[in-house]
Amino acid sequence: MTTPSAELMLARFPEDSRDQLRAWDASDEYLLRHLADSGQALDGTVVVVGDRWGALTTALRAHAPAQITDSFLTREATRANLARNGADDASVRLLTTQDAVPERVDVLLVRVPKSLALLEDQLLRLAPSVHEGTVVVGTGMVKEIHTSTLKLFERILGPTRTSLAEKKARLIFCTPNPGIVPSANPWPLRYTLPDGIGPVSGRTVVNEAGVFCAERLDIGTRFFLQHLSYGGGAGRVVDLGCGNGVVGTAVALARPEAEVLFVDESYQAVASAEATYRVNTEDTAEHGKAEFRVDDGLNGVPEDSVDLVLTNPPFHSHQATTDATAWRMFVGARRALRPGGELWVVGNRHLGYHVKLRRLFGNSELVASDAKFVVLKAVKQGPR
């Protein structure tokens, strides 16, 4: 990426030489160009929110910015990109959306997230640290910035306007108004699950901002819960890409002696999963061990150590449609499963996951299907 001050070598994480997607876009370039052209002094505490792959944090590393991200992959990409460009993560402050925000923010740079709810939560958490002199600049592609986006900045921080578009990117300029008293943060939300979905019927879900389907159960997960096999006793079960943890919690309730690992690359998701699990098992006299991990899939899980993996893989990476994440999940599941262990997958019919499972596991069984979704099962071959 060419910036006003340097040429940067950047890559996404995990790095894949076959991946043609860049680790930055025109909105990152536009923001950096604006900061240089305007002569804006980046003094005091600089906070970068929503950096996708660490491009902004790496470019601004001389100003020791604090990066706030919901993504484990972004955090690891930032570390790798800093090292790639002659720095290390000691030159910046890496924070997650679950960490306390800096007490004072003098420059706030916001890469607009896909989720309006996540933006609301972040701005509400940062508002007490913003002062009258704080420089607030947002950036995003035109298709990501809507009237509702601008209204959030205006309602929480102060008067807001936008720039002209350049290369389909746009900037947001906000002037903090200390007189604004933001409303209470509505996140996390809670809702009650419907009946007819197995052990979690009528149970409570806790959703942090930005986690998929914040106000109701999505139809794919509903279909999955209706067709899962809840038999079996002790064993190690993984809710892979756990989101709010409904699937793993269902298994934990049905099989109280099982160990359940909830894993996701989103810090918000893992916090939601833990809250959902806790609220539904706190009145249970006896239940197994649960573990909550933010990671890139099943990295760090020992080979041949898991009996069952359950997943509803995402098929988007920010704005890009890709099956790369699903493939990494399937590969990781096959490595982690014991011989005879099972991977259960729900997905849209058109994604063709059965082809990938047969290629990887040598088998794929159709458990259930409707006009939109399929539930598939693959078994790791080999002696138990």
C-alpha positions in Angstrom: 0.0 0.0 0.0 1.3 3.4 -0.9 0.9 6.0 1.8 2.0 9.7 1.9 4.9 8.7 4.1 5.9 5.2 3.0 5.3 2.1 0.9 4.0 -0.6 3.2 4.0 -4.4 2.7 0.7 -5.7 4.0 -1.1 -9.1 4.0 -4.2 -10.6 5.5 -4.1 -13.2 8.2 -3.7 -16.1 8.0 -1.4 -15.4 5.0 -2.2 -17.4 1.9 -0.2 -16.8 -1.3 -3.2 -17.9 -3.3 -5.4 -15.2 -1.8 -5.8 -12.2 -4.2 -7.7 -10.0 -1.7 -5.7 -7.0 -0.4 -5.2 -6.2 3.2 -6.4 -2.6 2.7 -8.9 -0.7 0.5 -9.5 2.8 -0.9 -11.1 4.0 2.4 -7.8 3.3 4.3 -5.9 5.2 1.6 -8.3 8.1 1.6 -8.1 8.5 5.4 -4.3 8.5 5.4 -4.1 10.9 2.5 -6.5 13.3 4.3 -4.5 13.2 7.5 -1.3 14.1 5.5 -2.9 16.7 3.3 -4.7 18.5 6.1 -1.6 18.7 8.2 -3.5 17.3 11.1 -1.3 16.8 14.1 -1.7 13.4 15.6 -0.9 14.5 19.1 -2.0 12.8 22.4 -3.8 9.5 22.4 -4.6 8.2 18.9 -7.3 5.5 18.8 -8.0 3.4 15.7 -11.3 1.6 15.7 -12.3 -1.2 13.3 -9.0 -1.5 11.4 -9.6 -4.4 9.1 -6.2 -6.0 8.7 -4.0 -3.5 10.5 -3.3 -1.2 7.6 -4.2 2.0 9.5 -2.4 1.0 12.7 0.7 0.0 10.8 0.7 3.2 8.7 0.4 5.3 11.9 2.7 3.3 14.1 5.0 6.3 14.7 2.1 7.9 16.7 1.8 4.8 19.0 -1.9 4.4 18.3 -4.3 2.2 20.3 -6.1 -0.2 18.0 -9.6 -1.5 19.1 -10.8 -4.5 17.2 -13.4 -7.3 17.6 -11.3 -9.6 15.4 -8.6 -12.0 16.5 -7.6 -12.2 12.8 -7.2 -8.5 12.6 -5.1 -8.5 15.8 -2.8 -11.2 14.4 -2.6 -9.5 11.0 -1.6 -6.2 12.7 1.2 -8.0 14.6 2.4 -9.6 11.4 2.2 -6.4 9.3 4.0 -4.4 11.9 6.8 -6.9 11.9 6.8 -7.0 8.1 7.4 -3.2 8.1 10.2 -3.1 10.7 8.2 -2.6 13.8 6.6 -4.8 16.5 3.4 -4.7 18.6 5.2 -2.9 21.4 5.0 0.2 19.2 1.2 0.2 19.4 -1.5 -0.7 21.9 -3.6 -3.6 20.9 -7.0 -3.6 22.5 -10.2 -5.7 21.9 -13.8 -4.6 22.1 -14.0 -6.4 25.4 -11.2 -4.2 26.9 -11.6 -0.9 28.7 -11.1 2.0 26.3 -8.4 4.7 26.9 -9.5 7.3 29.5 -8.8 10.1 27.1 -9.0 10.1 23.3 -7.4 13.0 21.3 -7.7 11.6 17.8 -10.4 9.0 17.0 -10.2 7.3 13.6 -13.0 4.9 12.8 -13.1 2.4 10.0 -16.9 2.0 9.8 -17.8 -1.6 10.6 -20.4 -3.7 8.7 -22.5 -3.9 11.8 -24.3 -0.7 12.8 -24.9 -2.2 16.3 -21.1 -2.7 16.8 -20.5 1.0 15.7 -23.2 2.1 18.2 -21.6 0.1 21.1 -18.1 1.4 20.3 -19.1 5.0 20.0 -21.1 4.8 23.3 -18.1 3.3 25.1 -15.7 5.9 23.7 -17.9 8.9 24.2 -16.9 9.6 27.8 -13.2 9.7 26.7 -13.8 12.1 23.8 -13.5 15.8 24.5 -14.2 19.1 22.7 -10.9 19.1 21.0 -10.9 15.5 19.9 -10.4 15.0 16.1 -12.9 12.5 14.9 -12.6 11.1 11.4 -14.4 8.0 10.1 -13.8 6.2 6.8 -15.5 3.6 4.7 -16.6 2.6 1.3 -19.6 4.5 0.0 -21.8 1.3 0.2 -20.9 1.0 3.9 -21.9 4.5 4.9 -25.6 5.2 5.2 -27.7 7.9 6.7 -28.1 5.7 9.8 -24.3 5.7 10.1 -24.1 9.5 10.2 -27.0 9.7 12.6 -25.2 7.5 15.1 -22.1 9.8 15.1 -24.3 12.8 15.4 -26.5 11.4 18.2 -23.6 10.1 20.3 -20.7 12.5 19.6 -21.8 15.6 17.8 -22.4 17.4 14.4 -21.4 15.2 11.5 -20.8 15.7 7.8 -19.2 13.7 5.0 -16.6 14.3 2.3 -16.9 13.9 -1.4 -16.4 10.3 -2.6 -13.0 9.3 -4.0 -12.5 5.8 -5.5 -15.9 4.8 -4.0 -14.7 5.7 -0.5 -15.9 8.5 1.7 -14.8 10.2 4.9 -16.9 11.2 7.9 -16.1 14.3 9.9 -17.6 14.7 13.4 -17.2 17.6 15.8 -17.6 16.5 19.4 -20.2 18.3 21.4 -19.5 18.0 25.1 -23.2 18.9 25.8 -24.5 15.7 24.4 -25.6 13.2 27.1 -25.6 9.8 25.2 -28.3 7.3 26.0 -27.6 4.2 28.0 -25.8 1.5 26.0 -28.4 -1.1 25.1 -25.8 -3.8 24.6 -25.8 -6.7 25.3 -29.3 -7.6 24.3 -31.3 -10.6 25.6 -34.1 -12.5 23.9 -36.0 -15.7 24.5 -35.6 -18.6 22.0 -38.7 -20.2 20.4 -40.1 -23.6 21.1 -39.4 -26.7 19.0 -35.6 -26.4 18.8 -34.5 -29.0 21.3 -32.8 -28.4 24.7 -32.6 -24.6 24.3 -36.3 -24.2 23.6 -37.6 -21.2 25.6 -34.1 -20.4 26.9 -32.3 -17.0 27.0 -29.8 -15.8 24.6 -27.3 -13.0 25.4 -26.0 -11.0 22.3 -23.2 -8.5 22.4 -23.2 -5.9 19.7 -22.1 -7.0 16.3 -22.8 -10.7 16.8 -24.9 -12.4 14.1 -28.7 -12.2 14.6 -28.8 -10.0 17.7 -32.6 -9.9 18.2 -33.8 -13.3 17.0 -32.6 -16.8 16.2 -31.5 -17.1 12.6 -33.2 -19.6 10.4 -30.1 -21.6 9.7 -29.3 -22.2 13.3 -32.9 -23.0 14.0 -32.8 -25.7 11.3 -29.5 -27.0 12.7 -30.9 -27.3 16.3 -34.0 -29.1 15.0 -31.9 -31.8 13.4 -28.9 -32.3 15.6 -28.4 -35.6 17.4 -28.2 -34.9 21.1 -27.3 -38.4 22.1 -24.0 -39.4 23.6 -22.5 -39.0 26.9 -19.1 -37.7 28.0 -16.7 -36.4 25.4 -15.3 -33.2 24.0 -17.5 -31.1 21.8 -16.6 -28.0 19.9 -19.0 -25.2 18.9 -16.8 -23.9 16.1 -17.6 -20.3 15.1 -19.8 -20.2 18.1 -21.5 -16.8 17.7 -23.8 -16.4 20.7 -23.2 -20.0 21.7 -26.7 -21.3 21.3 -25.6 -24.6 19.6 -22.9 -25.4 22.2 -25.3 -24.5 25.0 -27.9 -26.9 23.6 -25.4 -29.7 23.6 -24.2 -28.8 27.2 -27.8 -29.0 28.4 -28.5 -32.3 26.7 -25.2 -33.8 27.7 -24.2 -32.3 31.1 -21.2 -34.6 31.4 -19.6 -33.4 28.1 -16.8 -30.9 27.8 -17.8 -28.1 25.4 -15.4 -25.7 23.8 -16.8 -22.5 22.4 -14.5 -20.9 19.8 -14.8 -17.9 17.5 -12.5 -15.3 16.1 -14.8 -12.5 17.4 -14.2 -11.3 21.0 -17.8 -10.1 21.1 -19.0 -13.6 20.0 -17.1 -15.5 22.6 -18.3 -13.0 25.3 -21.9 -13.6 24.1 -21.4 -17.4 24.1 -20.1 -17.4 27.7 -22.9 -15.2 28.9 -25.5 -17.4 27.1 -24.0 -20.6 28.5 -23.8 -19.1 32.1 -27.3 -17.8 32.2 -28.7 -21.2 31.1 -26.6 -23.5 33.3 -26.3 -21.5 36.5 -29.4 -23.3 37.9 -28.2 -26.7 36.7 -27.0 -28.9 39.6 -24.4 -30.7 37.5 -22.9 -29.8 34.1 -19.6 -30.4 32.4 -16.7 -28.2 31.9 -17.0 -25.4 29.3 -14.1 -23.5 27.7 -14.3 -20.2 25.8 -11.6 -19.3 23.4 -10.9 -16.5 20.9 -8.8 -18.0 18.1 -8.5 -18.8 14.4 -10.6 -21.9 14.3 -9.2 -24.9 16.0 -5.6 -23.7 16.1 -4.1 -24.8 19.4 -6.5 -27.7 19.8 -4.5 -30.9 19.9 -4.8 -33.4 17.1 -7.2 -36.4 17.7 -8.6 -34.8 20.8 -12.2 -34.0 19.9 -15.3 -36.2 19.5 -17.8 -33.8 17.9 -17.5 -30.5 16.0 -20.6 -28.4 15.2 -20.4 -25.4 12.8 -22.3 -23.0 10.7 -19.4 -21.5 8.7 -19.5 -17.9 7.5 -19.1 -17.4 3.8 -18.2 -13.7 3.9 -14.9 -12.0 4.9 -16.0 -8.4 5.3 -17.5 -7.5 1.9 -15.9 -10.4 0.0 -17.7 -13.7 -0.6 -15.4 -16.6 0.0 -15.3 -20.2 1.1 -11.8 -19.9 2.5 -12.9 -19.6 6.1 -15.2 -22.7 5.8 -12.4 -24.7 4.2 -10.0 -23.8 7.1 -12.7 -24.8 9.6 -13.2 -28.2 7.9 -9.5 -28.8 7.7 -9.0 -27.9 11.4 -12.0 -30.1 12.4 -10.5 -33.1 10.6 -7.2 -32.6 12.3 -8.7 -32.2 15.8 -11.3 -35.0 15.6 -10.5 -38.4 16.9 -10.9 -41.3 14.5 -14.6 -41.9 14.4 -15.3 -38.4 15.5 -18.0 -36.4 13.6 -18.2 -33.0 12.0 -21.8 -31.6 11.7 -22.3 -28.7 9.3 -25.3 -26.5 8.4 -25.1 -24.3 5.3 -27.0 -22.9 2.4 -27.7 -25.5 -0.2 -25.9 -23.6 -3.0 -22.5 -23.6 -1.2 -21.8 -27.2 -2.0 -20.2 -28.1 1.3 -20.8 -31.8 0.6 -18.2 -31.7 -2.2 -15.6 -30.3 0.2 -16.4 -32.7 2.9 -16.1 -35.7 0.6 -12.8 -34.4 -0.6 -11.5 -33.9 2.9 -13.1 -36.8 4.9 -13.9 -39.2 2.1 -17.5 -39.2 3.1 -20.5 -36.8 3.6 -24.0 -37.8 4.8 -27.1 -35.6 4.2 -28.8 -35.5 7.6 -31.6 -33.1 6.7 -32.5 -30.5 4.0 -35.1 -28.0 3.0 -35.4 -25.5 0.2 -32.6 -23.3 1.7 -30.4 -25.3 4.0 -28.7 -28.7 4.4 -27.3 -30.4 7.5 -24.3 -32.6 6.7 -22.3 -35.0 8.7 -18.8 -36.2 8.0 -16.9 -38.9 10.0 -13.1 -39.0 10.4 -12.0 -42.4 9.2 -9.6 -44.6 11.0 -9.5 -47.0 14.0 -10.9 -45.6 17.3 
